Amino acid sequence: MLKNIKFILFAVPLFVLSVAASHAVVQLVDTESTGTRQNIDNNITSGVIATGSGTQGDFEVIMCGTFSDGNNSFLDPAPGDWSTLDNGECGGNGTCILGIFGRSGNSADSSEIACNWTDPTNAFAAGSFRYSGVDSENPVIDIACETGGSAEFMIAPSVITEPGSAVIRVVSNSINNTTFQPDQILEGQFIAVGVSNQSGQYATEIGRSFAFPEGGPTGDYEFGFSEAFDWRACTIALRMEPTEIPTLSEWGMIAAATGLMIVGVYFAVRRRKIQDA
């Protein structure tokens, strides 16, 4: 009987903790991409990207790219209430811009969102990732960006992330090959290209989503390419929703339930002994 009681005292709290600890994890549920190739000078200031479908409350990230002569900038996407995660020029000659925006979605269905910018251009490229299990109150752990021109690699810089997070690596302009970090698990990716043959403007957007079950430094991520282009590369770490750890009152209820179970076991064993006597 004593062995049974010790087992119950150990097993019940362990079961509760294991259920709570496995409750939240960031998971990629959908990805979309689009590229506008224009052979005529039509001077666009907007391009549309879909968010992908999932469940209500998913966290949606859209990554938009277009041409810039050094003065262009992204405006707020529409419709919806979006937070700006990055809005910056590429390095080198600055011939592109990257805009990254996030929100908690209010619909399970895919939505068409317009990326908007100030100066008319002739090329647009964008992609989106949709995640479940992201903390709706404080979704972003960290974001860091790097820019450059002619170089062997485009580098998305390292950030410090948390266990169970998702990490996005995104770059504006061109890619030919990739060097993978050994401790990263690739979940999904998109590649989108927009080119204007008449004006020579181009916009390329590449995004990759990784799971980081252990947390810690992500390390730099190298997008390799064979031609020299201006570029901007970013790393975004997304926080998982809070794990449901029992409160003090809940622990009291667990202790009371455990006590009742022990009493039940005691009387069951005693009754069995009386019946066997």
VOGU-3710 file (C-alpha; in Angstrom, 3 decimals, decimal comma):
1> mlknikfilf> 0,000/0,000/0,000  2,809/2,413/0,887  4,391/1,882/-2,511  1,059/2,676/-4,201  0,703/5,895/-2,225  4,261/7,002/-3,074  3,582/6,366/-6,740  0,444/8,510/-6,679  2,265/11,346/-4,881  4,902/11,316/-7,636
11> avplfvlsva> 2,729/10,638/-10,680  -0,090/13,171/-10,242  2,037/16,386/-10,089  4,308/15,027/-12,836  1,303/14,475/-15,099  -0,001/18,003/-14,476  3,388/19,559/-15,215  3,879/17,543/-18,392  0,474/18,608/-19,719  1,163/22,278/-18,900
21> ashavvqlvd> 4,688/22,273/-20,348  3,542/20,850/-23,685  0,648/23,271/-24,078  2,305/26,004/-26,175  4,636/25,813/-29,146  5,074/28,061/-32,193  4,161/26,218/-35,383  4,157/27,377/-39,002  0,716/26,673/-40,486  0,833/28,347/-43,930
31> testgtrqni> 3,044/30,310/-46,306  2,306/32,448/-49,390  4,342/34,371/-51,946  3,792/36,698/-54,899  5,896/38,569/-57,455  4,820/41,288/-59,899  6,661/41,260/-63,213  5,904/44,371/-65,246  7,107/44,894/-68,822  5,685/48,402/-69,010
41> dnnitsgvia> 6,164/51,452/-66,836  2,912/51,508/-64,857  4,187/53,182/-61,667  2,638/51,073/-58,907  2,583/52,135/-55,247  0,936/48,985/-53,908  1,155/45,201/-54,178  -1,001/42,436/-52,706  0,126/39,452/-50,605  -2,119/36,782/-49,033
51> tgsgtqgdfe> -1,751/35,873/-45,355  -2,517/32,154/-45,763  -5,200/30,289/-43,818  -5,229/28,680/-40,374  -7,218/29,425/-37,218  -8,496/32,640/-35,676  -5,829/34,318/-33,559  -2,844/33,062/-35,584  0,108/35,430/-35,851  0,650/36,648/-39,420
61> vimcgtfsdg> 3,892/38,093/-40,798  4,134/39,722/-44,237  7,465/40,649/-45,849  7,354/43,146/-48,724  10,034/44,298/-51,150  10,198/46,839/-53,957  12,625/49,101/-55,812  14,069/52,257/-54,283  16,324/55,033/-55,522  17,242/55,801/-51,925
71> nnsfldpapg> 14,105/57,712/-50,940  11,318/55,118/-51,005  9,640/53,832/-47,845  6,791/51,503/-46,908  3,511/52,783/-45,474  1,161/50,768/-43,255  -0,365/47,675/-44,913  -4,129/47,594/-45,375  -6,597/46,457/-44,291  -6,018/45,647/-40,635
81> dwstldngec> -3,923/46,821/-37,703  -0,290/45,888/-38,426  2,840/46,462/-36,357  5,962/47,526/-38,248  8,815/45,118/-37,481  11,220/46,592/-40,068  11,101/49,297/-42,729  14,498/49,972/-44,220  16,690/50,473/-47,271  19,035/47,890/-48,717
91> ggngtcilgi> 22,781/48,565/-48,487  25,176/49,273/-51,334  23,495/51,626/-53,776  20,193/51,238/-51,913  18,180/49,980/-54,881  15,573/48,112/-52,785  13,569/48,404/-49,567  12,285/45,761/-47,167  9,161/46,067/-45,048  8,191/43,478/-42,400
101> fgrsgnsads> 4,837/43,677/-40,621  3,033/41,475/-38,089  -0,378/41,096/-36,470  -2,641/38,629/-34,683  -5,277/37,662/-37,245  -9,003/37,893/-36,533  -10,006/35,352/-39,173  -9,162/31,737/-39,974  -9,365/32,495/-43,697  -6,586/33,886/-45,868
111> seiacnwtdp> -6,758/37,652/-46,396  -5,362/39,771/-49,225  -3,236/42,555/-47,771  -1,859/45,527/-49,689  1,762/46,493/-49,064  1,927/50,251/-49,732  4,897/52,545/-50,394  5,530/56,210/-51,099  7,371/56,417/-54,465  5,987/54,798/-57,647
121> tnafaagsfr> 7,945/51,748/-58,828  7,603/48,974/-61,397  8,405/45,841/-59,390  7,055/44,168/-56,262  7,755/40,910/-54,395  6,386/39,627/-51,103  5,816/36,578/-48,926  3,964/35,692/-45,743  4,198/33,231/-42,861  1,280/32,306/-40,614
131> ysgvdsenpv> 1,904/30,794/-37,164  -0,101/29,210/-34,373  0,971/29,274/-30,724  2,445/32,817/-30,727  2,051/35,072/-27,683  -0,625/37,552/-28,784  0,360/40,164/-26,160  4,125/40,148/-26,745  4,817/38,211/-29,956  8,328/39,359/-30,936
141> idiacetggs> 11,335/38,344/-28,854  13,849/40,261/-30,968  14,594/41,488/-34,494  17,900/42,469/-36,073  18,840/43,492/-39,626  22,007/43,875/-41,699  22,593/45,579/-45,044  25,282/45,405/-47,707  26,229/45,668/-51,346  28,749/43,584/-53,274
151> aefmiapsvi> 29,662/40,622/-51,079  29,921/36,854/-51,169  27,089/36,415/-48,653  24,027/38,277/-47,458  23,931/37,795/-43,680  20,844/37,805/-41,452  22,329/38,602/-38,012  22,036/36,543/-34,843  19,481/37,229/-32,096  18,875/35,619/-28,695
161> tepgsavirv> 15,691/33,554/-28,764  13,665/31,506/-26,275  12,874/27,770/-26,181  9,988/26,754/-28,412  10,193/29,870/-30,601  10,044/30,299/-34,357  12,737/32,258/-36,207  12,282/33,973/-39,578  15,210/34,760/-41,868  14,281/37,111/-44,716
171> vsnsinnttf> 16,327/38,930/-47,349  15,584/41,437/-50,102  17,138/40,896/-53,285  18,818/37,919/-54,902  19,783/34,394/-53,912  21,553/31,493/-55,594  22,511/29,068/-52,818  22,215/28,779/-49,041  24,386/27,745/-46,118  22,307/26,053/-43,381
181> qpdqilegqf> 23,177/26,241/-39,710  23,397/22,694/-38,249  21,167/23,411/-35,244  18,267/24,831/-37,271  15,195/22,986/-38,539  13,719/24,436/-41,734  9,904/24,498/-41,575  9,000/26,461/-44,683  10,179/29,005/-47,222  9,110/31,275/-50,068
191> iavgvsnqsg> 10,861/32,929/-53,005  9,208/35,804/-54,877  10,606/37,859/-57,769  9,354/41,057/-59,399  11,124/42,465/-62,481  10,478/45,335/-64,876  12,241/44,672/-68,172  11,638/48,225/-69,348  12,948/50,120/-66,357  15,428/47,497/-65,136
201> qyateigrsf> 13,913/47,610/-61,657  13,815/44,368/-59,687  12,636/43,126/-56,306  13,382/39,707/-54,867  12,120/38,457/-51,521  13,301/35,216/-49,876  11,966/34,044/-46,529  12,752/30,957/-44,430  11,088/29,816/-41,208  12,948/27,742/-38,591
211> afpeggptgd> 11,950/25,992/-35,370  14,167/26,684/-32,346  13,202/24,157/-29,645  16,286/24,853/-27,503  16,427/28,654/-27,620  19,627/30,688/-27,175  21,682/32,477/-29,871  20,396/31,813/-33,381  23,763/32,482/-34,983  24,246/34,457/-38,196
221> yefgfseafd> 22,523/33,064/-41,273  24,234/33,293/-44,645  22,245/33,650/-47,845  24,775/32,900/-50,574  24,587/34,328/-54,109  26,711/34,417/-57,244  26,136/38,008/-58,385  26,601/41,303/-56,575  23,324/42,910/-55,510  22,347/45,405/-52,862
231> wractialrm> 20,562/43,663/-50,012  18,905/43,822/-46,601  18,562/40,727/-44,405  16,690/40,354/-41,111  16,181/37,814/-38,329  12,899/37,828/-36,378  12,279/35,609/-33,339  8,647/34,914/-32,346  7,699/34,124/-28,747  5,441/31,173/-27,944
241> epteiptlse> 2,286/31,728/-25,924  2,703/31,472/-22,120  2,860/27,958/-20,713  -0,041/27,250/-18,376  1,716/26,611/-15,045  -0,710/25,888/-12,165  -1,305/28,757/-9,724  -0,992/28,386/-5,940  -4,735/27,796/-5,641  -4,564/25,189/-8,393
251> wgmiaaatgl> -1,696/23,469/-6,598  -3,913/23,407/-3,492  -6,659/21,712/-5,459  -4,147/19,206/-6,833  -2,887/18,490/-3,306  -6,459/18,014/-2,059  -7,277/15,692/-4,947  -4,091/13,730/-4,297  -4,996/13,428/-0,602  -8,454/12,118/-1,450
261> mivgvyfavr> -6,940/9,600/-3,828  -4,567/8,407/-1,102  -7,455/8,014/1,346  -9,383/6,098/-1,285  -6,460/3,795/-1,915  -6,019/3,249/1,851  -9,637/2,200/2,399  -9,663/0,093/-0,757  -6,598/-1,804/0,412  -8,038/-2,152/3,944
271> rrkiqda> -11,328/-3,478/2,589  -9,435/-5,973/0,480  -7,526/-7,216/3,496  -10,763/-7,676/5,477  -12,317/-9,613/2,592  -9,256/-11,850/2,315  -9,153/-12,529/6,090
//
